[in-house]
Amino acid sequence: MTPKIQKSVWVGKTDRIIKEVPVPSPEKGEVLIKNVAVASNPKDWKLPYYIPNYAAVEGNDVAGFVEQVGEGVTKFKVGDKVAAFTEMRGGDRTGAYQQYSIAPSHTTFHLGPETSFEDGSTLTLAYMTAVIGVYQRLGLPQPGQKKEGSKKEGLLIWGGATTVGYFAIQLAKMSGLYVVAVAGSSAPLLSSLGVDEILDYRNKSHEDLVSEIRKAYDGQLHYAFDVVSENGTLETIAEAFQGRSGAKATYTLTYDDKVLDEIKEKGVETVRTLVGTAHGGDSEALAEEYFDKVGRWVEEGSFKPMKVTIVPGGLGGVKEGLRRLQEGEVRGEKLVYRINETEGL
């Protein structure tokens, strides 16, 4: 029997307070998930930090068992082993840092018997950001769409060792693309994914990076996925791509209109990748299709979840996990919390 009250973590600018709140009920097209493992994303600390008077149950990466199904849900039944990307605009009922979370059925997917809940929790928000960026915003070929004998398209991914970059690399390689990744100390990890060229940004001037990007893939790069989107990364890409017909870049964070106008003047088209379009936007169908696929891919071994680092203490560990993210201590890993480690459960 589903309890009426649950423990949840309320995340503010500096506070991370565990409270008791009601367990929500699923509405039409939704499922209620009893969380086993949940994971963090950088936005979980950024939203409370930058939005005045913000406090909410944060997080959107969950994995567990279906506890209840809402009206019209036919793909899932009570007891199914699943992971889900919960809605970012759904209020506290959809937050991940609690015992039970609501998720839309179209961004929920089955986990195979050999896939752990911890691994499953890494395959949600960041994975879908990669899907939308590579296939919808850049319009690059999806797996199986590349025509035999056609030219292999190239893709620059800035931030290859981020979780989004890690998944974008795998998607690009599955699509037969030539992948150039900009990264730092994670070259061995990226090489294991089949990256064709790795550009180390450390100790490089702006001019050096522009030159290296221009030369990459014999000067044939026209597409870029700027996962980092900070400290001039998009401007560097635009300068390197200047003069190339059909040059296009997608980015993830907010940019000043003046910067985007200057990039446009260089002949580079830009478009922002917003993962929230998977819920109530133009990416819903794509999201459902690719969440259905990733569960199978991981079970088959053709797609790798991000490396998991367990933060001890369950929900009590969220404060430490968000601190690590905010301080920039997380590289090539995903911070995950096991709900059953929460004190008092």
Stockholm file with secondary structure:
# STOCKHOLM 1.0

chainA/1-345         MTPKIQKSVWVGKTDRIIKEVPVPSPEKGEVLIKNVAVASNPKDWKLPYYIPNYAAVEGNDVAGFVEQVGEGVTKFKVGDKVAAFTEMRGGDRTGAYQQYSIAPSHTTFHLGPETSFEDGSTLTLAYMTAVIGVYQRLGLPQPGQKKEGSKKEGLLIWGGATTVGYFAIQLAKMSGLYVVAVAGSSAPLLSSLGVDEILDYRNKSHEDLVSEIRKAYDGQLHYAFDVVSENGTLETIAEAFQGRSGAKATYTLTYDDKVLDEIKEKGVETVRTLVGTAHGGDSEALAEEYFDKVGRWVEEGSFKPMKVTIVPGGLGGVKEGLRRLQEGEVRGEKLVYRINETEGL
#=GR chainA/1-345 SS CCCSEEEEEEECSSCEEEEEEECCCCCTTEEEEEEEEEECCTHHHHHHHHSTTCCEECCCEEEEEEEEECTTCCSCCTTCEEEEECCTTSCGGGCSSBSEEEEEGGGEEECCTTSCHHHHTTSSHHHHHHHIIIIIISCCCCTTCSCTTCCCCEEEEECTTSHHHHHHHHHHHHTTCEEEEEESSCHHHHHHTTCSEEEECTTCCHHHHHHHHHHHHHHTCCEEEESSCCTTHHHHHHHHHTTCTTCEEEESSCCCHHHHHHHHHTTCEEEECCGGGGTTSTTHHHHHHHHHHHHHHHHHTSSCCCCEEECTTGGGGHHHHHHHHHTTCCCSCEEEEEGGGSTTC
#=GC SS_cons         CCCSEEEEEEECSSCEEEEEEECCCCCTTEEEEEEEEEECCTHHHHHHHHSTTCCEECCCEEEEEEEEECTTCCSCCTTCEEEEECCTTSCGGGCSSBSEEEEEGGGEEECCTTSCHHHHTTSSHHHHHHHIIIIIISCCCCTTCSCTTCCCCEEEEECTTSHHHHHHHHHHHHTTCEEEEEESSCHHHHHHTTCSEEEECTTCCHHHHHHHHHHHHHHTCCEEEESSCCTTHHHHHHHHHTTCTTCEEEESSCCCHHHHHHHHHTTCEEEECCGGGGTTSTTHHHHHHHHHHHHHHHHHTSSCCCCEEECTTGGGGHHHHHHHHHTTCCCSCEEEEEGGGSTTC
//
